[in-house]
Structures are given as structure tokens and as C-alpha cells.
Amino acid sequence: MKTTQKIGLFGFGVVGTGLYQILASQEKRKHPFLLDKIAVRNHNKQRKFSTHLLSTANDIYNTPQIEVVVEAIDDAQAALQIARRTLQSGKGLISANKKMLAENLPELIGLSVKHQVPLLYEAAVCGSIPIIRNLEDYYSFHALTELNGIINGSTNYILDQMQQHQESYQSALQKAQALGFAERDPSLDVEGFDASYKLQILILHAFGLYLKNEFIFRRGISDIGIDELRYAAQNDLKIKLIASAKLNDLQQLTDALVCPTLTKKSNPLSKIGGAQNAVLVGDQHIGFQLFEGQGAGDLATGSALFNDLSAAQRGYSYAYKKGIKTQEQPLAESSKKWVLGLKNKDLKNMRGVLPKIEKEFIIGNTYFVECLGSIQQIKELEKQFSFSLMRIPE
Ligand code: HSE
């Protein structure tokens, strides 16, 4: 016989209301979940849905029948307090907060093991795509070598609007906010932070390595301007914000980066439009496999939370079969191909320090330089000069 499981929800914004709608619409299928309480900071705020469930954090912690808590707030510090207290009080935790998770996973995994309660977070990475579950279970003993993905819906939407519909960056960003894709602080999206947190989580589940965020090389899309778009169009390429991680034969990360990337039409990631996300998982034996789905928005994220609730109810937990080994800085030694967009004044000074230059040309007000160099060399250049950066994949 099915027993009802009471759920406590923290946050009733885009993600929380997504779960609320999914739970309501799935009721006919007789799922066993009963949303019992929703803790919100401001009880007087106008909301999309009115509900009698609004409540406080203590009400949730102090209700023993609530065995699983869903955390769906965007403040990472507050989310961490909720996560710690939830696990310490012996309740399972389902979270969508990528920053909080990425920064604290070793501690939180320790707490979930100590208190023998589930900790699941599929909703934190790539919205509706069950990528963590696949990396964790389907690929549990596969020799994965590489991940390449579009893992931030807002920036993909903005770049798509700019490239397909000639929309301005500002107007596309405003639409991404209105559609509920962007973070409350959109610099987290456009500067690549959000993608870097998700990449940390993917690296853990793909390779069994925990890498601190500071070691991910990160570039966002805020300096992709009209000249960069023209460069891409002239070369029949698409600019995509791609997160990548690569492993060598010694199981060490050689690369971990988030960077605007010039993709050829033959690359499946070039066809991912709007707020869709996609991850190409590279396997030593079978090559690449593509996972694609809605990456942001209320129902995409709500559906991942709902699936985690079902998994937790069946007693599922991530097994971390590949381990949780901390890796310091990725090696980042290999040479890569880059396109730097410079303004006139810097060019003369930069020429002496630039990694091997292959081509130079001007589009509009920008001097473009195609060059070869390692991530370390690009980081050195960033300390002294300002330039837009796009990667040309091998
Ligand atoms: N701001 C995020 C994105 C939301 O655009 O992908 C989903 O994690």
C-alpha cells in the first residue's frame, strides 16, 4: 500500500512554484507526495499562486512527519544553513542550488552519509536532463574522458537571440529574466559563474574528482559584441558558451573551463537553441553521446525536483562509485586555439607577450588575433590586458 510522504519546501519563486505545479498536475497519477509546508521569508509578497501552505523554517524542521525537504531558494548562504540543518535533523534533502552545492558538496555528502538520509540534486544541473543520474549510474564504471556542454540556459538563450534574431544583448537578457531563466543576479549567468558551479558538480559525477571553483577557467558572454558576432557569422560558426572538462590517462583533469566557443555546424552543440541545455559525454570506447533537454525555467527544474522526490522515496542515493577525490588545479598545459578581440591601443603592447599568433585582422572596431596558447598563458594575458575571448575547439 502506498503511504503518503509529507514534503517541506523552502522557497516559492520560479523553482518552488515549478514543483508546486508539477505536484498538482501529477495528482491524477496518484503520486504519494503531499506538499505540507512552504517556508518563505516574506508572507505578504504577491505570488503567482495563492496557497494556505505558507509557513516558517521552524515549522518544517519541527514537523517529524516531514521526512524530505526540498530547498529551492537562490541565496546560497541561506541555502547552506537549510541544507545543514535539514540533514542534521535526519531529513532527506533535495536541492536545486548549484552554487551552494558546488561549494560545499564534500561536507554535505558527509552529513548525508552520517545521518543516513538522501541528498539529491538533479535539479541543480541542466534543468530537466537526468545527467547526474546517468553519469552516476549508467556510466558508473565507464572510462569517461571528456564532457562538453551548454549548461546555462540564459546565456544560450541570449546568444541565440543575438545570432538568430539580431536582438541586442540587453534586450535578450531582459527577456531571459522575464521568462524566469536568469538568476536574480544575472551576472551569475552572463559571467559564467552558474555554468562553472554546474561543471564542478558534473566533474564530480563523471570523474570522481572534486575541483574547487577557483580552478575552473571562466569567461562569460558579456564582452561578446557586434564584431565578435560578425566574426562568427563570416566564418559560418556559432558562438556558444561551452563548459568543458577533460581527463588524461592518469585520471587527472587536464582542462576545466567555461568559455565562449566558436562551434562548427557539424558540432551538435551548435544546434542547441533557446534555453535548451545539452551535454556531450565522451567515452573512451563509444565516443560521444548527447543528452539534451530544457535547461531552465519553472517546469524544467520542478520536474527534476519531482523526479528526485520519487527517487528518494524508492531509497535511491548517489553512490559516488568513482570516489570523491579532491583535485588541485587542472594541468591546463596543452595548447589551444583562441580568438582574442582587442582594441587598438592594446595591440602593440600585447604582440610581444601573445602566444603564437596565427592570423590578425580587423572587423569593425576590433582587432582580432587568432593564436595558440595554454590556459595558463591566457590567464597571464588577462592580468595585463583587456580583450574578448573565444575558443576554437580542436
Ligand atoms: N540561470 C540558470 C540558467 C537557471 O539560465 O541555466 C537554471 O539553472
Residues whose N, C-alpha, C, O or C-beta is under 5 A from the ligand:
A	BS01	HSE	A124 I151 N152 G153 S154 F181 A182 E183 D189 G295 A296
